[in-house]
């Protein structure tokens, strides 16, 4: 069984497998939730600590996935706003998914299959692990979801006016990484970004 004070995620199946002596395992599970010893994340998945940060749970809620888009841009300081919704990238799901839980709101949307496995960082924190896009990948993922842009002027407006990208952090982006990624998205916006960054680096 779960040890007192131990923080962890646990599935319905694992919980019941640890109760060989109980005849009514569903009742025992309901009691643990009622007594605030377990906290429901989604159907079939529970957490022992209600204060566990949502980003540590994102990959287990729906996957395969990694944290990206606005949440990652905020994490890296590329945008000034604090982002409460934990935004994640998926592959071959076709449809955007939203989960509203007591640990936060989680959204999941597809990125191209060729781009998906690139530039993902595995992080560990307090016995949890999670995956997050690099800052270059997070920006490419975000631009991929937006309507096609026609020129550098429109790109600059989107980056610095609409998304409010921090110019100092933007200038730290790795141009080679952006160029590598631009070959994988088949996205006009990402290709435009790669050319724009290369031009500004070469000036």
N, C-alpha and C positions, 0 to 999 in steps of 0.2 A: 504493500500500500504506500500511499504518499507519506513521506516523512514530514513531521511538523516543521514549518518554517522553510520548507524546500520549495523554491519557485520553479515551475515547469509547466509546459503544455502537456495535455494528456488527451488521448482520443477515447471515445466511448468504448471501443473494443478493448484497448489496453486496460482501462479501468475495470471492466467486467472480468477480464482474464485474471486480474489480481484479486478476485473475490470468489475463489472456488467453493468457499463454505456457505455462500449466500444463495438461497433459492430464488429470491426476488431481487435481482441485481438492478433492475430499473428503479425500484423503490429506493434502494440504497443510493443510487446516483441522484435521484430527485432530492433526497434528504441532504446530501452533500451540498447541492446547489442552494437549497432552502437555508441551510445553516451557514452559507457563505464560506464554505471550505473549497468549493469549486465555483468558477465563474464562466458562464457560457460565452464562447466567442461566436461560433456559428453551430449549426446542427452537427453533433458528433465530435466537437472539439471544445476543450475546456482549458482554463488557465487557473493556477492555484493562487495567483496574486493579482488582485484587481488593479493594482498600480503599475503593472508591467506596461512599458511604453508600447504603443500600437505598432511602431515600425519593426519591433522585434517579432511580431506575429504575422506580418504581411505575407511572407512567403508560404506560410502554412495554411492560410485561409484559402488561397486560390493559386494554382500554379500549373506549370512552372512560371515563375514570375520574378521580377526584381524591381526595386524601388527606383523610380525615374521621374521624368516630367517635372512639374512644379515643386513637388516635395524635395526632390534631389537638388534642384536649382536653388531652393531656399537653404538647404543643408550646406551647400558649398558657398553661400553668400553671393550668388550671382543675381538673385532678385532680393529686394529689401523686405518683402512681406513674409511674415510667418505663415506657413501653409499648414492648416490643420488636417485637411484631407490627405491621406497617405496614398499617393498616386503611383501606380505600378504598371510595368510593361509586361505583356504576355505574348504568346505566340500561337497562331492557328486557332484562336478562340472565336473569331469572326464577329463577336458581339461584345460591346462594353458591358462590364459587370460592376455593380455597386453593392457593397455590404455595409449596412449601418449596424454597428455593434456598440457595446458599452466601452469598448477599447478605442473607439473612433470610427470614422468613415473611411472605407477603403475603396478605391476605384482601380479597375484593371482594363487595359485596352491593348490591342495588338500593335506590334511593330513588325517590320519585314523579317522573314525567317533568316535571310542571309545576315542581317544586321544583329539579330537577337543575341547570339552568344558572345559578341565582341564587347570589350571594355566594360566588364562587370567585375566589381570588387566584392570579395567575401569578407565580411566583418564579423567579429565575435565580441559579445558583450554579456557579462553576467550569465554565462553558461548557455546563452542563446547565440545563434548565428543568423545573419541575414545578408542578402545580396543587394547591392546598390550600384547604379550606373556611375561611371566616372563623370566628371562635370561636362566633358566634351560629348559624351554619349547622351547625357540627360538633355542637353541643348538640342542635339540632333533629333532625339525622340520627340521633343516638343515641337520643333519646326516641321517635322514629318506630319504632325496632326493638323497643321494649319493650312488654310487655303493657299494655293500657289502664288508666289510673289514674282513680279516681273523684272525687277531691277534692284540695284544697290540702294537706291533712295527708299523704295518700299521696304527693303530688308532692314535698313537702319531705323525706319519708323517703327517697324514691328519689334525689333530688338530693344531699342532704347526708349521708345515712347510707350508702346503697348505693354511689352513684357517688363519694362523698366530694368533691363540688364545693367548691372554695375560696370562701367567702362573699364575701371582698373582691373576687376576680376576677368572681364572679357579679354583684355589684352594679355592675360596670363594663360589663355587657352593654348593648347599644343596644336599647331597648324598641321603637323604631320598626322596626328591622330584624326583630326577633322577630315583631312583629305582621304585617309584610309576608309573612314566610315562613309564618306560621300559616295564611294563606289558600290556600297552595299544596299543603300536605301532606295535607289531609283526614284529619288525625290528631287524635284526642281529646287525646293527650298534648301535642302541640305547641300546640293551642288553649288547653289548660289552662295551659301555661307562659306564653303571651302574656298571658293574663288575670292570672296570678299576678304577673308582673313589672310590669305596668301598675299593679296594686294597690299593690305595695310602693313603686313610684316616686312614687305619688300620696299616700302616707301622710306 
